[in-house]
Amino acid sequence: MIKKIALFQILFSWILIGSLLSAQKVTQIKFEGLAHLSPTSAKEIANIRVGDEITAEKINDSIKNFFSQGYFKDVWVDQQGSVLIYHFEEKLAIANVDIKGFGSGDEGTKLLEGIGVKKGDLYDERRVRKAERTLIAKLESQGYYDTVVDITTTPVGESSVALVFDVNKGEKIIIQEQNFIGADELVQNDIELDLANKEKDFLGWMPWRNNGEATVDQLEYDAYRVKDAYMRKGYLDAYVSKPLMRVDFGSYNAKVDYQVVEGVQYRVGTIGVTQQVPGINTEDLKENLILKEGKIFNIKRMRKDITLLEEEVGNLGYAFVKVAPQMHKDPEKKIINLNYVIEPGEIVSINDVIISGNDITKDRVIRRYIYLAPGDKFNARDLKDSKNALGRTGFFEKVDVESQRISADKINLLVKVSETSTGTISAGGGYGSYEGLMVNASISDRNFFGSGINSTLGFEISKVSTNYNLSFVNPKIWDSMYSFGVSVYKRDYEYIDYTQDQLGGSMTFGREFYRYFNGSLGIGYVDNQSSYNEDSNTTLLNSLLYNDQYKKASVFTTISFDNTDDFYNAREGMRAVVNFEYAQLDGDDYNATFYDGYTDTFKTSAKIGFYYGLEDWIDYDLILRLKGRATYINRDENKKLPIGEKLFMGGIGSVRGYNPYSLAPRLENGDLVGGTQRASGTVEASIPLSEAAKMRLAFFYDYGYISNDADIFESSPILENDITRSSTGVVLDWQSGFGPINLVFAYPIDDEPGDDTAVFEFSMGTRF
């Protein structure tokens, strides 16, 4: 018994000594071999601190923590008494990531985005292989199959590596046939209109045709787009199956089948609006709705009506108004009764306006066109007008204005813009039977260094003309409502019997009124030195008409209105300009035998344009444009009005199909004497050719009238005074990679013998 107790005491003593030895505490931690991680961060990752007990379990856990970061090839620990020394062998850093064999550099950059590997990362074989699989999946989603990606690494120094993904895209899948089995009421073109995957068209390689290339990742969503196409035509019960794609991997041609059950077509029965918003009349809301009782139901128009109701209520400050449509179908009567329930929520105010996406345009320039400021009560119309005003500047390709709720009654406005190229180096030309080949070029920027200032320097040269111009316009001086502009020009134009030589300039001050209105007041000066050509059949008549050397000083005022929604392709709104100019002419070469000096003039000019997009009504992006122009010159008939101050017609801006300045009243010998009153109108219908290629085709009809309120000399010999001409044709508008290209093909409808008709006109530019 005594021996057992003694043995137990000895064993207990050894256990106690071992526990004391194993309970050694950390006095210092060292890190060796770190390059991309700071010692402070390493201590946090190790999760061992000075004063902690040293145990094998803690050391092993700390090593696992380091490996989980993905930075290291190897980690080990030396224990020297109470000191822990961590040794690291870090992975190589990625000095550069490149992709080859896939389109242009921009396309490759977009493809690399989101694959999980970028410059500055540490090289990890698992992440690189994952990036390879991501690249292949991205290309497959774009319709490529049999894609191969080879990965090569090249050492850069001792601690870095360059990574290259060499891509062989494989082959594109082409949809040669697409079937909608069971579709009887809708034609295939209507069904496919909004699909991402469409059947290949004849001549599908052309920019405005469909090439049939498959977009595999969008295929499952196309079934919902087909369903939506039916709902736009009133087929609310239509069933559309998931698409079945069969691919021949020998030719990479595909066939896609949808199973469709159309159901019945519904018309709109009754329409009601349930609301209790102070200041809103329910009947007024119903009158403005696009969907009408008795018409075929259209889901797209219903969505537009919901937006319209939200805007009407939003104009009273309800930023988060909700409109819930209650739909009651009656399959037997084939009608659907609608009731919109409006829940306005609370009135909110603006906390802040946050702008993003403007790399060039300054914030203050954008704020000029935003009609809501911090502290203002929310207004949906102000929000829409702000977006349209930014669109009218031409500075941005895309403008989005969103609201961010920060409390029950406060929101931030998030203004997100995508800038477009506002600088233009343009070159163009044309050909006419008189001017021959004409070339022109200009350099301009509507948003000079992001300041919103519009500047232009240009020239035009042809066989008979040389023109130069320089202009500068600041639409918002010091971010105020005031504007300032100045321009100078030099113009030489050789007509058949005389040459016009002009040097002129103008200065304008303006102000914005009532959001859509602008007014301006300006002064101008012109030094005109016109003379008849020595090699022409010089007569007294020619001398009287064309030999003018005078100086003109003028004062003018302009009132303009613009509430359109876009700079290039307006789909709603109106543009109108009225200009009044009073001018005094001073010169000696007026021929006192027939005239009592040069006349003072009062000129009135007006332009107006209406723009209307019909997509809401016909589900097609058709834009109608109606434009009108008129000018009248009031003068003293006993004094001479120089031909350089008279009106002419023809070409772009009046009646296409006739060369510029080629239409005007003429004398018995055929000489043009110019007019004092002119009017023209244009009707255009613009349709999309290719949204991807940004091409549109516009059909037009032009009509023009010009006459001369003849003076005492001109009244007797004028042969044709009241002139009317018209034309028709097409204009191809293409926002190409080289800049805007416009091709004008015009046909003069009622040209007369002696008219100078145009053959063809085009313009082309490159943006920078």
Secondary structure, 3 states (H helix, E strand, C coil): CHHHHHHHHHHHHHHHHHHHHHCCECCEEEEECCCCCCHHHHHHHHCCCCCCECCHHHHHHHHHHHHHCCCEEEEEEEEECCEEEEEEEECCEEEEEEEECCCCHHHHHHHHCCCCCCCCCECCHHHHHHHHHHHHHHHHHCCEECCEEEEEEEEECCCEEEEEEEEECCEECEEEEEEEECCCCCCHHHHHCCCCCCCCCCCCCCCCCCCCECCHHHHHHHHHHHHHHHHCCCCCCCEECCCEEEEECCCCEEEEEEEEECCCCCEEEEEEEECCCCCCCHHHHHHCCCCCCCCECCHHHHHHHHHHHHHHHHCCCCCCCEEEEEEEEECCCCEEEEEEEEECCCCCEEEEEEEECCCCCCHHHHHCCCCCCCCCECCHHHHHHHHHHHHHCCCEEEEEEEEEEEECCEEEEEEEEEECCCEEEEEEEEEECCCEEEEEEEEEECCHHHCCCEEEEEEEEECCEEEEEEEEEECCHHHCCEEEEEEEEEEEEECCCEEEEEEEEEEEEEEEECCCEEEEEEEEEEEEECEECCCCCCCHHHHHHHCCEEEEEEEEEEEEEECCCCCCCCCEEEEEEEEEEEEEEEECCCCCCCCCCECCEEEEEEEEEEEEECHHHHCCCCEEEEEEEEEEEEECCCCECCHHHCECECCCCCCCCECCCCECCEECCCCECCECEEEEEEEEEEEEEECCCCEEEEEEEEEEEEECCCCCCCCCCEEECCEEEEEEEEEEEEEECCEEEEEEEEEECCCCCCCCEEEEEEEEEEEC
